[in-house]
Amino acid sequence: MLGSLTGVLFVADALHTQTDHAEQITSRGAHLLLPAKGNQPTLHTQLKTLPWAQIPVGDRTRDRGHGRKETRTVKAVTLHTPGGTPSRKPDRPPGSPGPAPSTAKPAARPPT
Protein backbone atom coordinates (compact mmCIF):
# COMPACT_ATOMS: atom_id res chain seq x y z
CA MET A 1 0.00 0.00 0.00
CA LEU A 2 1.28 3.44 -0.92
CA GLY A 3 1.39 6.23 1.64
CA SER A 4 1.67 9.92 0.90
CA LEU A 5 3.50 10.79 -2.31
CA THR A 6 3.07 14.55 -1.97
CA GLY A 7 5.56 16.38 -4.15
CA VAL A 8 7.02 13.19 -5.65
CA LEU A 9 7.50 12.97 -9.41
CA PHE A 10 6.31 9.44 -10.20
CA VAL A 11 7.84 8.21 -13.47
CA ALA A 12 6.58 4.96 -14.95
CA ASP A 13 6.46 3.09 -18.23
CA ALA A 14 3.44 2.67 -20.51
CA LEU A 15 2.15 -0.25 -18.42
CA HIS A 16 1.00 2.30 -15.83
CA THR A 17 -0.75 4.60 -18.32
CA GLN A 18 -4.09 3.39 -17.00
CA THR A 19 -6.82 5.46 -15.37
CA ASP A 20 -6.87 3.43 -12.13
CA HIS A 21 -3.09 3.62 -11.70
CA ALA A 22 -3.06 7.36 -12.42
CA GLU A 23 -5.87 7.99 -9.93
CA GLN A 24 -4.15 5.98 -7.19
CA ILE A 25 -0.87 7.82 -7.64
CA THR A 26 -2.20 11.36 -8.06
CA SER A 27 -4.71 10.97 -5.20
CA ARG A 28 -1.67 10.58 -2.93
CA GLY A 29 -0.27 13.93 -4.08
CA ALA A 30 2.28 12.81 -6.67
CA HIS A 31 2.92 14.30 -10.08
CA LEU A 32 2.77 11.67 -12.79
CA LEU A 33 5.08 11.38 -15.80
CA LEU A 34 4.02 8.73 -18.32
CA PRO A 35 4.47 7.93 -21.99
CA ALA A 36 1.31 7.93 -24.07
CA LYS A 37 1.01 5.35 -26.81
CA GLY A 38 -1.61 4.48 -29.39
CA ASN A 39 -3.03 1.63 -27.30
CA GLN A 40 -4.70 4.28 -25.08
CA PRO A 41 -6.99 5.70 -27.80
CA THR A 42 -8.86 8.28 -25.69
CA LEU A 43 -5.69 9.71 -24.20
CA HIS A 44 -3.89 9.54 -27.54
CA THR A 45 -6.75 11.41 -29.26
CA GLN A 46 -6.69 14.13 -26.58
CA LEU A 47 -2.93 14.51 -26.89
CA LYS A 48 -3.17 14.86 -30.68
CA THR A 49 -5.10 18.11 -30.19
CA LEU A 50 -2.21 19.79 -28.32
CA PRO A 51 -0.05 22.39 -30.11
CA TRP A 52 3.01 20.12 -30.40
CA ALA A 53 4.92 22.51 -32.67
CA GLN A 54 5.06 25.08 -29.85
CA ILE A 55 6.17 22.59 -27.16
CA PRO A 56 9.96 22.47 -26.86
CA VAL A 57 11.83 19.21 -27.34
CA GLY A 58 13.08 17.86 -24.02
CA ASP A 59 15.21 15.09 -25.50
CA ARG A 60 15.79 13.39 -28.82
CA THR A 61 17.71 10.21 -29.52
CA ARG A 62 18.51 8.53 -32.80
CA ASP A 63 19.40 4.87 -32.95
CA ARG A 64 20.05 2.30 -35.62
CA GLY A 65 19.52 -1.38 -35.12
CA HIS A 66 17.55 -4.41 -36.27
CA GLY A 67 17.54 -3.08 -39.82
CA ARG A 68 15.86 0.23 -39.04
CA LYS A 69 16.50 3.78 -37.96
CA GLU A 70 14.59 5.03 -34.96
CA THR A 71 14.12 8.56 -33.63
CA ARG A 72 12.55 9.12 -30.22
CA THR A 73 11.49 12.63 -29.32
CA VAL A 74 10.30 13.54 -25.84
CA LYS A 75 8.08 16.54 -25.21
CA ALA A 76 6.47 16.99 -21.81
CA VAL A 77 3.30 18.92 -21.08
CA THR A 78 1.30 19.47 -17.92
CA LEU A 79 -2.35 18.56 -18.23
CA HIS A 80 -4.96 19.56 -15.71
CA THR A 81 -8.28 17.89 -16.32
CA PRO A 82 -11.13 19.60 -14.45
CA GLY A 83 -12.84 17.09 -12.17
CA GLY A 84 -10.11 14.48 -12.53
CA THR A 85 -9.34 12.09 -15.34
CA PRO A 86 -11.23 12.65 -18.59
CA SER A 87 -13.20 9.43 -18.57
CA ARG A 88 -15.79 8.30 -16.06
CA LYS A 89 -16.31 4.62 -15.62
CA PRO A 90 -19.73 3.57 -16.90
CA ASP A 91 -20.25 1.35 -13.84
CA ARG A 92 -19.92 4.29 -11.41
CA PRO A 93 -23.35 5.01 -9.90
CA PRO A 94 -24.89 8.37 -10.80
CA GLY A 95 -24.13 11.02 -8.22
CA SER A 96 -21.10 9.18 -6.83
CA PRO A 97 -17.99 11.31 -6.35
CA GLY A 98 -15.58 11.44 -9.24
CA PRO A 99 -11.84 10.86 -8.98
CA ALA A 100 -9.54 13.28 -7.20
CA PRO A 101 -8.39 16.18 -9.37
CA SER A 102 -5.47 15.09 -11.49
CA THR A 103 -2.11 16.79 -11.64
CA ALA A 104 -0.78 14.14 -13.98
CA LYS A 105 2.15 15.09 -16.17
CA PRO A 106 2.21 12.61 -19.04
CA ALA A 107 5.24 12.72 -21.24
CA ALA A 108 4.48 12.08 -24.83
CA ARG A 109 6.12 12.39 -28.14
CA PRO A 110 4.13 13.92 -30.97
CA PRO A 111 2.05 11.44 -32.94
CA THR A 112 3.78 10.17 -36.04
N, CA, C and O atoms as a printed pandas DataFrame, in Angstrom:
     atom_number atom_name residue_name chain_id  residue_number  x_coord  y_coord  z_coord
0              1         N          MET        A               1    0.845   -1.183    0.000
1              2        CA          MET        A               1    0.000    0.000    0.000
2              3         C          MET        A               1    0.888    1.243    0.000
3              4         O          MET        A               1    1.869    1.321    0.740
4              5         N          LEU        A               2    0.533    2.192   -0.826
5              6        CA          LEU        A               2    1.281    3.439   -0.922
6              7         C          LEU        A               2    0.800    4.433    0.132
7              8         O          LEU        A               2   -0.398    4.544    0.396
8              9         N          GLY        A               3    1.732    5.140    0.720
9             10        CA          GLY        A               3    1.386    6.228    1.635
10            11         C          GLY        A               3    1.349    7.528    0.867
11            12         O          GLY        A               3    1.042    7.541   -0.325
12            13         N          SER        A               4    1.657    8.610    1.531
13            14        CA          SER        A               4    1.674    9.920    0.896
14            15         C          SER        A               4    2.812    9.990   -0.117
15            16         O          SER        A               4    3.929    9.541    0.140
16            17         N          LEU        A               5    2.498   10.563   -1.268
17            18        CA          LEU        A               5    3.502   10.789   -2.307
18            19         C          LEU        A               5    3.562   12.279   -2.650
19            20         O          LEU        A               5    3.993   12.652   -3.742
20            21         N          THR        A               6    3.138   13.110   -1.733
21            22        CA          THR        A               6    3.071   14.548   -1.970
22            23         C          THR        A               6    4.417   15.083   -2.443
23            24         O          THR        A               6    5.450   14.899   -1.800
24            25         N          GLY        A               7    4.366   15.757   -3.597
25            26        CA          GLY        A               7    5.557   16.379   -4.148
26            27         C          GLY        A               7    6.482   15.450   -4.914
27            28         O          GLY        A               7    7.481   15.905   -5.472
28            29         N          VAL        A               8    6.178   14.168   -4.954
29            30        CA          VAL        A               8    7.021   13.194   -5.651
30            31         C          VAL        A               8    6.693   13.205   -7.140
31            32         O          VAL        A               8    5.523   13.262   -7.518
32            33         N          LEU        A               9    7.717   13.151   -7.983
33            34        CA          LEU        A               9    7.505   12.967   -9.412
34            35         C          LEU        A               9    7.565   11.477   -9.665
35            36         O          LEU        A               9    8.632   10.874   -9.553
36            37         N          PHE        A              10    6.444   10.876  -10.003
37            38        CA          PHE        A              10    6.315    9.443  -10.203
38            39         C          PHE        A              10    6.465    9.170  -11.694
39            40         O          PHE        A              10    5.608    9.559  -12.488
40            41         N          VAL        A              11    7.549    8.506  -12.076
41            42        CA          VAL        A              11    7.837    8.210  -13.475
42            43         C          VAL        A              11    7.639    6.715  -13.685
43            44         O          VAL        A              11    8.179    5.896  -12.942
44            45         N          ALA        A              12    6.861    6.370  -14.704
45            46        CA          ALA        A              12    6.576    4.959  -14.952
46            47         C          ALA        A              12    6.532    4.702  -16.456
47            48         O          ALA        A              12    6.495    5.633  -17.261
48            49         N          ASP        A              13    6.535    3.433  -16.813
49            50        CA          ASP        A              13    6.460    3.094  -18.233
50            51         C          ASP        A              13    4.999    3.003  -18.670
51            52         O          ASP        A              13    4.090    3.234  -17.872
52            53         N          ALA        A              14    4.783    2.669  -19.928
53            54        CA          ALA        A              14    3.445    2.667  -20.510
54            55         C          ALA        A              14    2.489    1.694  -19.815
55            56         O          ALA        A              14    1.274    1.871  -19.896
56            57         N          LEU        A              15    3.005    0.688  -19.146
57            58        CA          LEU        A              15    2.154   -0.251  -18.424
58            59         C          LEU        A              15    1.254    0.470  -17.426
59            60         O          LEU        A              15    0.133    0.035  -17.166
60            61         N          HIS        A              16    1.751    1.576  -16.866
61            62        CA          HIS        A              16    1.005    2.300  -15.833
62            63         C          HIS        A              16    0.165    3.448  -16.390
63            64         O          HIS        A              16   -0.405    4.224  -15.624
64            65         N          THR        A              17    0.084    3.563  -17.711
65            66        CA          THR        A              17   -0.753    4.596  -18.318
66            67         C          THR        A              17   -2.185    4.064  -18.357
67            68         O          THR        A              17   -2.758    3.828  -19.421
68            69         N          GLN        A              18   -2.729    3.889  -17.185
69            70        CA          GLN        A              18   -4.091    3.394  -17.002
70            71         C          GLN        A              18   -4.784    4.307  -16.006
71            72         O          GLN        A              18   -4.157    4.794  -15.065
72            73         N          THR        A              19   -6.063    4.539  -16.208
73            74        CA          THR        A              19   -6.818    5.457  -15.366
74            75         C          THR        A              19   -6.705    5.094  -13.894
75            76         O          THR        A              19   -6.432    5.967  -13.070
76            77         N          ASP        A              20   -6.909    3.828  -13.544
77            78        CA          ASP        A              20   -6.868    3.427  -12.132
78            79         C          ASP        A              20   -5.501    3.694  -11.508
79            80         O          ASP        A              20   -5.416    4.187  -10.383
80            81         N          HIS        A              21   -4.439    3.372  -12.231
81            82        CA          HIS        A              21   -3.090    3.624  -11.704
82            83         C          HIS        A              21   -2.867    5.118  -11.506
83            84         O          HIS        A              21   -2.358    5.542  -10.468
84            85         N          ALA        A              22   -3.247    5.914  -12.500
85            86        CA          ALA        A              22   -3.060    7.360  -12.415
86            87         C          ALA        A              22   -3.839    7.941  -11.236
87            88         O          ALA        A              22   -3.325    8.796  -10.514
88            89         N          GLU        A              23   -5.058    7.486  -11.040
89            90        CA          GLU        A              23   -5.872    7.992   -9.935
90            91         C          GLU        A              23   -5.255    7.624   -8.584
91            92         O          GLU        A              23   -5.232    8.449   -7.670
92            93         N          GLN        A              24   -4.759    6.400   -8.454
93            94        CA          GLN        A              24   -4.155    5.982   -7.190
94            95         C          GLN        A              24   -2.918    6.816   -6.866
95            96         O          GLN        A              24   -2.706    7.196   -5.714
96            97         N          ILE        A              25   -2.120    7.093   -7.858
97            98        CA          ILE        A              25   -0.868    7.816   -7.642
98            99         C          ILE        A              25   -1.124    9.300   -7.383
99           100         O          ILE        A              25   -0.579    9.870   -6.438
100          101         N          THR        A              26   -1.954    9.924   -8.222
101          102        CA          THR        A              26   -2.201   11.358   -8.057
102          103         C          THR        A              26   -3.051   11.657   -6.822
103          104         O          THR        A              26   -2.931   12.739   -6.249
104          105         N          SER        A              27   -3.901   10.731   -6.404
105          106        CA          SER        A              27   -4.713   10.965   -5.202
106          107         C          SER        A              27   -3.834   11.028   -3.954
107          108         O          SER        A              27   -4.269   11.520   -2.913
108          109         N          ARG        A              28   -2.611   10.535   -4.054
109          110        CA          ARG        A              28   -1.670   10.585   -2.926
110          111         C          ARG        A              28   -0.726   11.785   -3.031
111          112         O          ARG        A              28    0.233   11.900   -2.268
112          113         N          GLY        A              29   -1.012   12.685   -3.993
113          114        CA          GLY        A              29   -0.268   13.931   -4.077
114          115         C          GLY        A              29    0.901   13.944   -5.033
115          116         O          GLY        A              29    1.609   14.948   -5.113
116          117         N          ALA        A              30    1.131   12.868   -5.760
117          118        CA          ALA        A              30    2.277   12.809   -6.673
118          119         C          ALA        A              30    1.962   13.469   -8.010
119          120         O          ALA        A              30    0.802   13.597   -8.402
120          121         N          HIS        A              31    3.007   13.877   -8.688
121          122        CA          HIS        A              31    2.922   14.304  -10.079
122          123         C          HIS        A              31    3.280   13.072  -10.899
123          124         O          HIS        A              31    4.144   12.290  -10.500
124          125         N          LEU        A              32    2.635   12.896  -12.020
125          126        CA          LEU        A              32    2.771   11.670  -12.788
126          127         C          LEU        A              32    3.367   11.966  -14.157
127          128         O          LEU        A              32    2.878   12.837  -14.877
128          129         N          LEU        A              33    4.423   11.239  -14.516
129          130        CA          LEU        A              33    5.085   11.385  -15.803
130          131         C          LEU        A              33    5.022   10.039  -16.506
131          132         O          LEU        A              33    5.648    9.071  -16.073
132          133         N          LEU        A              34    4.253    9.985  -17.607
133          134        CA          LEU        A              34    4.021    8.728  -18.318
134          135         C          LEU        A              34    4.121    8.915  -19.824
135          136         O          LEU        A              34    3.818    9.990  -20.342
136          137         N          PRO        A              35    4.544    7.873  -20.527
137          138        CA          PRO        A              35    4.469    7.931  -21.985
138          139         C          PRO        A              35    3.038    7.641  -22.423
139          140         O          PRO        A              35    2.317    6.907  -21.746
140          141         N          ALA        A              36    2.634    8.201  -23.527
141          142        CA          ALA        A              36    1.307    7.929  -24.072
142          143         C          ALA        A              36    1.485    7.258  -25.425
143          144         O          ALA        A              36    2.150    7.790  -26.314
144          145         N          LYS        A              37    0.890    6.099  -25.567
145          146        CA          LYS        A              37    1.012    5.348  -26.814
146          147         C          LYS        A              37   -0.362    5.160  -27.442
147          148         O          LYS        A              37   -1.385    5.468  -26.830
148          149         N          GLY        A              38   -0.371    4.661  -28.644
149          150        CA          GLY        A              38   -1.607    4.482  -29.388
150          151         C          GLY        A              38   -2.573    3.467  -28.805
151          152         O          GLY        A              38   -3.740    3.442  -29.194
152          153         N          ASN        A              39   -2.114    2.623  -27.875
153          154        CA          ASN        A              39   -3.029    1.631  -27.297
154          155         C          ASN        A              39   -3.913    2.233  -26.206
155          156         O          ASN        A              39   -4.698    1.515  -25.585
156          157         N          GLN        A              40   -3.798    3.532  -25.965
157          158        CA          GLN        A              40   -4.700    4.277  -25.084
158          159         C          GLN        A              40   -5.409    5.299  -25.985
159          160         O          GLN        A              40   -5.051    6.477  -25.988
160          161         N          PRO        A              41   -6.423    4.843  -26.756
161          162        CA          PRO        A              41   -6.988    5.701  -27.803
162          163         C          PRO        A              41   -7.591    7.011  -27.317
163          164         O          PRO        A              41   -7.438    8.028  -27.994
164          165         N          THR        A              42   -8.268    7.030  -26.175
165          166        CA          THR        A              42   -8.864    8.276  -25.690
166          167         C          THR        A              42   -7.777    9.282  -25.335
167          168         O          THR        A              42   -7.837   10.440  -25.749
168          169         N          LEU        A              43   -6.789    8.842  -24.573
169          170        CA          LEU        A              43   -5.687    9.710  -24.198
170          171         C          LEU        A              43   -4.916   10.159  -25.433
171          172         O          LEU        A              43   -4.575   11.334  -25.564
172          173         N          HIS        A              44   -4.645    9.232  -26.328
173          174        CA          HIS        A              44   -3.891    9.536  -27.541
174          175         C          HIS        A              44   -4.631   10.584  -28.377
175          176         O          HIS        A              44   -4.007   11.506  -28.902
176          177         N          THR        A              45   -5.948   10.450  -28.504
177          178        CA          THR        A              45   -6.751   11.410  -29.261
178          179         C          THR        A              45   -6.691   12.792  -28.617
179          180         O          THR        A              45   -6.568   13.798  -29.316
180          181         N          GLN        A              46   -6.778   12.847  -27.283
181          182        CA          GLN        A              46   -6.692   14.125  -26.584
182          183         C          GLN        A              46   -5.320   14.768  -26.791
183          184         O          GLN        A              46   -5.224   15.978  -26.999
184          185         N          LEU        A              47   -4.279   13.973  -26.733
185          186        CA          LEU        A              47   -2.932   14.508  -26.890
186          187         C          LEU        A              47   -2.679   15.015  -28.306
187          188         O          LEU        A              47   -1.891   15.941  -28.502
188          189         N          LYS        A              48   -3.341   14.416  -29.293
189          190        CA          LYS        A              48   -3.168   14.859  -30.678
190          191         C          LYS        A              48   -3.650   16.289  -30.886
191          192         O          LYS        A              48   -3.214   16.961  -31.821
192          193         N          THR        A              49   -4.549   16.761  -30.017
193          194        CA          THR        A              49   -5.097   18.108  -30.185
194          195         C          THR        A              49   -4.185   19.193  -29.612
195          196         O          THR        A              49   -4.452   20.381  -29.797
196          197         N          LEU        A              50   -3.115   18.804  -28.921
197          198        CA          LEU        A              50   -2.214   19.786  -28.318
198          199         C          LEU        A              50   -1.322   20.441  -29.382
199          200         O          LEU        A              50   -1.035   19.830  -30.412
200          201         N          PRO        A              51   -0.889   21.667  -29.135
201          202        CA          PRO        A              51   -0.053   22.395  -30.107
202          203         C          PRO        A              51    1.408   21.925  -30.045
203          204         O          PRO        A              51    2.268   22.655  -29.553
204          205         N          TRP        A              52    1.688   20.733  -30.532
205          206        CA          TRP        A              52    3.014   20.116  -30.399
206          207         C          TRP        A              52    4.130   20.958  -30.979
207          208         O          TRP        A              52    5.246   20.934  -30.461
208          209         N          ALA        A              53    3.860   21.704  -32.042
209          210        CA          ALA        A              53    4.918   22.509  -32.668
210          211         C          ALA        A              53    5.453   23.579  -31.721
211          212         O          ALA        A              53    6.607   23.991  -31.844
212          213         N          GLN        A              54    4.628   24.031  -30.779
213          214        CA          GLN        A              54    5.065   25.078  -29.850
214          215         C          GLN        A              54    5.668   24.518  -28.564
215          216         O          GLN        A              54    6.175   25.281  -27.743
216          217         N          ILE        A              55    5.623   23.212  -28.377
217          218        CA          ILE        A              55    6.167   22.595  -27.165
218          219         C          ILE        A              55    7.630   22.230  -27.431
219          220         O          ILE        A              55    7.924   21.503  -28.380
220          221         N          PRO        A              56    8.551   22.735  -26.594
221          222        CA          PRO        A              56    9.965   22.471  -26.858
222          223         C          PRO        A              56   10.335   20.994  -26.678
223          224         O          PRO        A              56    9.743   20.279  -25.870
224          225         N          VAL        A              57   11.316   20.571  -27.443
225          226        CA          VAL        A              57   11.828   19.207  -27.343
226          227         C          VAL        A              57   12.647   19.085  -26.063
227          228         O          VAL        A              57   13.561   19.877  -25.831
228          229         N          GLY        A              58   12.326   18.102  -25.238
229          230        CA          GLY        A              58   13.079   17.863  -24.015
230          231         C          GLY        A              58   14.282   16.976  -24.271
231          232         O          GLY        A              58   15.336   17.150  -23.660
232          233         N          ASP        A              59   14.118   16.020  -25.181
233          234        CA          ASP        A              59   15.205   15.092  -25.499
234          235         C          ASP        A              59   14.906   14.423  -26.829
235          236         O          ASP        A              59   13.747   14.202  -27.178
236          237         N          ARG        A              60   15.953   14.106  -27.562
237          238        CA          ARG        A              60   15.793   13.386  -28.825
238          239         C          ARG        A              60   16.967   12.432  -28.966
239          240         O          ARG        A              60   18.125   12.817  -28.803
240          241         N          THR        A              61   16.651   11.194  -29.268
241          242        CA          THR        A              61   17.705   10.208  -29.520
242          243         C          THR        A              61   17.468    9.567  -30.881
243          244         O          THR        A              61   16.336    9.391  -31.330
244          245         N          ARG        A              62   18.570    9.230  -31.510
245          246        CA          ARG        A              62   18.505    8.530  -32.797
246          247         C          ARG        A              62   19.331    7.272  -32.676
247          248         O          ARG        A              62   20.494    7.309  -32.274
248          249         N          ASP        A              63   18.717    6.159  -33.029
249          250        CA          ASP        A              63   19.397    4.871  -32.949
250          251         C          ASP        A              63   19.232    4.127  -34.258
251          252         O          ASP        A              63   18.339    4.411  -35.057
252          253         N          ARG        A              64   20.116    3.172  -34.449
253          254        CA          ARG        A              64   20.047    2.299  -35.619
254          255         C          ARG        A              64   20.250    0.883  -35.130
255          256         O          ARG        A              64   21.201    0.603  -34.401
256          257         N          GLY        A              65   19.381    0.009  -35.518
257          258        CA          GLY        A              65   19.517   -1.380  -35.124
258          259         C          GLY        A              65   18.369   -2.205  -35.667
259          260         O          GLY        A              65   17.309   -1.669  -35.988
260          261         N          HIS        A              66   18.576   -3.488  -35.770
261          262        CA          HIS        A              66   17.554   -4.414  -36.271
262          263         C          HIS        A              66   17.031   -3.990  -37.639
263          264         O          HIS        A              66   15.853   -4.171  -37.948
264          265         N          GLY        A              67   17.914   -3.429  -38.449
265          266        CA          GLY        A              67   17.544   -3.077  -39.815
266          267         C          GLY        A              67   16.703   -1.824  -39.957
267          268         O          GLY        A              67   16.088   -1.612  -41.001
268          269         N          ARG        A              68   16.664   -0.995  -38.936
269          270        CA          ARG        A              68   15.858    0.227  -39.043
270          271         C          ARG        A              68   16.513    1.383  -38.300
271          272         O          ARG        A              68   17.364    1.192  -37.431
272          273         N          LYS        A              69   16.094    2.576  -38.665
273          274        CA          LYS        A              69   16.499    3.783  -37.958
274          275         C          LYS        A              69   15.327    4.197  -37.070
275          276         O          LYS        A              69   14.166    4.104  -37.469
276          277         N          GLU        A              70   15.645    4.647  -35.878
277          278        CA          GLU        A              70   14.587    5.032  -34.956
278          279         C          GLU        A              70   14.931    6.372  -34.317
279          280         O          GLU        A              70   16.050    6.572  -33.847
280          281         N          THR        A              71   13.975    7.280  -34.302
281          282        CA          THR        A              71   14.124    8.559  -33.625
282          283         C          THR        A              71   13.059    8.630  -32.550
283          284         O          THR        A              71   11.875    8.419  -32.812
284          285         N          ARG        A              72   13.497    8.933  -31.331
285          286        CA          ARG        A              72   12.553    9.120  -30.219
286          287         C          ARG        A              72   12.676   10.557  -29.748
287          288         O          ARG        A              72   13.756   11.027  -29.392
288          289         N          THR        A              73   11.541   11.241  -29.755
289          290        CA          THR        A              73   11.494   12.626  -29.323
290          291         C          THR        A              73   10.592   12.716  -28.104
291          292         O          THR        A              73    9.475   12.199  -28.108
292          293         N          VAL        A              74   11.080   13.373  -27.064
293          294        CA          VAL        A              74   10.301   13.539  -25.835
294          295         C          VAL        A              74    9.916   15.003  -25.685
295          296         O          VAL        A              74   10.764   15.895  -25.713
296          297         N          LYS        A              75    8.621   15.226  -25.526
297          298        CA          LYS        A              75    8.083   16.539  -25.210
298          299         C          LYS        A              75    7.152   16.328  -24.029
299          300         O          LYS        A              75    6.306   15.434  -24.052
300          301         N          ALA        A              76    7.302   17.136  -23.011
301          302        CA          ALA        A              76    6.473   16.988  -21.814
302          303         C          ALA        A              76    5.539   18.171  -21.672
303          304         O          ALA        A              76    5.937   19.319  -21.871
304          305         N          VAL        A              77    4.293   17.884  -21.328
305          306        CA          VAL        A              77    3.296   18.922  -21.080
306          307         C          VAL        A              77    2.591   18.613  -19.768
307          308         O          VAL        A              77    2.512   17.459  -19.348
308          309         N          THR        A              78    2.087   19.644  -19.136
309          310        CA          THR        A              78    1.301   19.472  -17.923
310          311         C          THR        A              78   -0.164   19.573  -18.298
311          312         O          THR        A              78   -0.596   20.558  -18.896
312          313         N          LEU        A              79   -0.915   18.565  -17.948
313          314        CA          LEU        A              79   -2.347   18.560  -18.227
314          315         C          LEU        A              79   -3.111   18.610  -16.925
315          316         O          LEU        A              79   -2.834   17.847  -15.999
316          317         N          HIS        A              80   -4.059   19.496  -16.857
317          318        CA          HIS        A              80   -4.961   19.563  -15.710
318          319         C          HIS        A              80   -6.345   19.307  -16.262
319          320         O          HIS        A              80   -6.850   20.093  -17.064
320          321         N          THR        A              81   -6.958   18.232  -15.851
321          322        CA          THR        A              81   -8.282   17.890  -16.319
322          323         C          THR        A              81   -9.281   18.243  -15.233
323          324         O          THR        A              81   -9.266   17.626  -14.168
324          325         N          PRO        A              82  -10.152   19.222  -15.473
325          326        CA          PRO        A              82  -11.128   19.597  -14.446
326          327         C          PRO        A              82  -11.938   18.390  -13.997
327          328         O          PRO        A              82  -12.454   17.642  -14.827
328          329         N          GLY        A              83  -12.049   18.200  -12.710
329          330        CA          GLY        A              83  -12.838   17.092  -12.172
330          331         C          GLY        A              83  -12.121   15.767  -12.197
331          332         O          GLY        A              83  -12.733   14.744  -11.890
332          333         N          GLY        A              84  -10.855   15.738  -12.548
333          334        CA          GLY        A              84  -10.107   14.484  -12.533
334          335         C          GLY        A              84   -9.816   13.986  -13.927
335          336         O          GLY        A              84   -9.721   14.767  -14.873
336          337         N          THR        A              85   -9.675   12.687  -14.048
337          338        CA          THR        A              85   -9.337   12.091  -15.336
338          339         C          THR        A              85  -10.485   12.278  -16.311
339          340         O          THR        A              85  -11.633   12.395  -15.882
340          341         N          PRO        A              86  -10.213   12.310  -17.618
341          342        CA          PRO        A              86  -11.227   12.652  -18.595
342          343         C          PRO        A              86  -12.353   11.642  -18.747
343          344         O          PRO        A              86  -13.427   12.004  -19.227
344          345         N          SER        A              87  -12.152   10.422  -18.366
345          346        CA          SER        A              87  -13.203    9.433  -18.568
346          347         C          SER        A              87  -13.812    9.004  -17.240
347          348         O          SER        A              87  -13.107    8.832  -16.246
348          349         N          ARG        A              88  -15.108    8.838  -17.238
349          350        CA          ARG        A              88  -15.793    8.300  -16.063
350          351         C          ARG        A              88  -16.141    6.867  -16.387
351          352         O          ARG        A              88  -16.532    6.545  -17.509
352          353         N          LYS        A              89  -15.999    6.023  -15.409
353          354        CA          LYS        A              89  -16.313    4.621  -15.621
354          355         C          LYS        A              89  -17.825    4.455  -15.731
355          356         O          LYS        A              89  -18.565    4.993  -14.908
356          357         N          PRO        A              90  -18.294    3.717  -16.738
357          358        CA          PRO        A              90  -19.733    3.572  -16.902
358          359         C          PRO        A              90  -20.398    2.866  -15.723
359          360         O          PRO        A              90  -21.600    3.034  -15.515
360          361         N          ASP        A              91  -19.650    2.078  -14.945
361          362        CA          ASP        A              91  -20.247    1.348  -13.840
362          363         C          ASP        A              91  -20.320    2.183  -12.561
363          364         O          ASP        A              91  -20.799    1.692  -11.539
364          365         N          ARG        A              92  -19.858    3.426  -12.596
365          366        CA          ARG        A              92  -19.923    4.290  -11.414
366          367         C          ARG        A              92  -21.361    4.765  -11.258
367          368         O          ARG        A              92  -21.934    5.292  -12.212
368          369         N          PRO        A              93  -21.957    4.595  -10.091
369          370        CA          PRO        A              93  -23.349    5.011   -9.900
370          371         C          PRO        A              93  -23.515    6.511  -10.089
371          372         O          PRO        A              93  -22.618    7.279   -9.742
372          373         N          PRO        A              94  -24.655    6.939  -10.637
373          374        CA          PRO        A              94  -24.887    8.369  -10.802
374          375         C          PRO        A              94  -24.813    9.080   -9.456
375          376         O          PRO        A              94  -25.296    8.564   -8.448
376          377         N          GLY        A              95  -24.217   10.245   -9.443
377          378        CA          GLY        A              95  -24.130   11.019   -8.218
378          379         C          GLY        A              95  -22.969   10.640   -7.321
379          380         O          GLY        A              95  -22.724   11.309   -6.318
380          381         N          SER        A              96  -22.240    9.567   -7.664
381          382        CA          SER        A              96  -21.099    9.182   -6.834
382          383         C          SER        A              96  -19.952   10.147   -7.111
383          384         O          SER        A              96  -19.858   10.699   -8.207
384          385         N          PRO        A              97  -19.082   10.354   -6.130
385          386        CA          PRO        A              97  -17.992   11.311   -6.353
386          387         C          PRO        A              97  -17.047   10.825   -7.432
387          388         O          PRO        A              97  -16.785    9.629   -7.564
388          389         N          GLY        A              98  -16.546   11.766   -8.192
389          390        CA          GLY        A              98  -15.577   11.442   -9.235
390          391         C          GLY        A              98  -14.199   11.286   -8.631
391          392         O          GLY        A              98  -14.037   11.408   -7.417
392          393         N          PRO        A              99  -13.206   11.018   -9.459
393          394        CA          PRO        A              99  -11.835   10.862   -8.977
394          395         C          PRO        A              99  -11.275   12.181   -8.473
395          396         O          PRO        A              99  -11.792   13.255   -8.779
396          397         N          ALA        A             100  -10.214   12.078   -7.700
397          398        CA          ALA        A             100   -9.544   13.277   -7.198
398          399         C          ALA        A             100   -8.993   14.061   -8.378
399          400         O          ALA        A             100   -8.612   13.466   -9.386
400          401         N          PRO        A             101   -8.942   15.391   -8.273
401          402        CA          PRO        A             101   -8.387   16.181   -9.370
402          403         C          PRO        A             101   -6.984   15.701   -9.737
403          404         O          PRO        A             101   -6.163   15.416   -8.865
404          405         N          SER        A             102   -6.733   15.621  -11.004
405          406        CA          SER        A             102   -5.473   15.090  -11.493
406          407         C          SER        A             102   -4.448   16.187  -11.701
407          408         O          SER        A             102   -4.763   17.262  -12.212
408          409         N          THR        A             103   -3.230   15.906  -11.302
409          410        CA          THR        A             103   -2.110   16.788  -11.636
410          411         C          THR        A             103   -1.110   15.982  -12.447
411          412         O          THR        A             103    0.097   16.218  -12.390
412          413         N          ALA        A             104   -1.632   15.028  -13.202
413          414        CA          ALA        A             104   -0.785   14.142  -13.978
414          415         C          ALA        A             104    0.031   14.923  -14.991
415          416         O          ALA        A             104   -0.437   15.909  -15.560
416          417         N          LYS        A             105    1.253   14.471  -15.206
417          418        CA          LYS        A             105    2.146   15.087  -16.174
418          419         C          LYS        A             105    2.625   14.016  -17.153
419          420         O          LYS        A             105    3.753   13.536  -17.050
420          421         N          PRO        A             106    1.752   13.640  -18.117
421          422        CA          PRO        A             106    2.211   12.610  -19.043
422          423         C          PRO        A             106    3.261   13.147  -19.997
423          424         O          PRO        A             106    3.148   14.268  -20.493
424          425         N          ALA        A             107    4.254   12.362  -20.244
425          426        CA          ALA        A             107    5.243   12.716  -21.244
426          427         C          ALA        A             107    4.833   12.011  -22.519
427          428         O          ALA        A             107    4.468   10.835  -22.498
428          429         N          ALA        A             108    4.892   12.700  -23.586
429          430        CA          ALA        A             108    4.478   12.080  -24.825
430          431         C          ALA        A             108    5.302   12.652  -25.960
431          432         O          ALA        A             108    5.749   13.799  -25.915
432          433         N          ARG        A             109    5.486   11.855  -26.945
433          434        CA          ARG        A             109    6.121   12.394  -28.135
434          435         C          ARG        A             109    4.997   12.677  -29.126
435          436         O          ARG        A             109    3.934   12.061  -29.042
436          437         N          PRO        A             110    5.208   13.577  -30.037
437          438        CA          PRO        A             110    4.134   13.922  -30.973
438          439         C          PRO        A             110    3.767   12.708  -31.805
439          440         O          PRO        A             110    4.632   11.905  -32.156
440          441         N          PRO        A             111    2.483   12.572  -32.122
441          442        CA          PRO        A             111    2.052   11.439  -32.936
442          443         C          PRO        A             111    2.776   11.446  -34.275
443          444         O          PRO        A             111    3.027   12.500  -34.859
444          445         N          THR        A             112    3.105   10.259  -34.745
445          446        CA          THR        A             112    3.784   10.165  -36.040
446          447         C          THR        A             112    2.901    9.506  -37.049
447          448         O          THR        A             112    3.299    9.336  -38.201
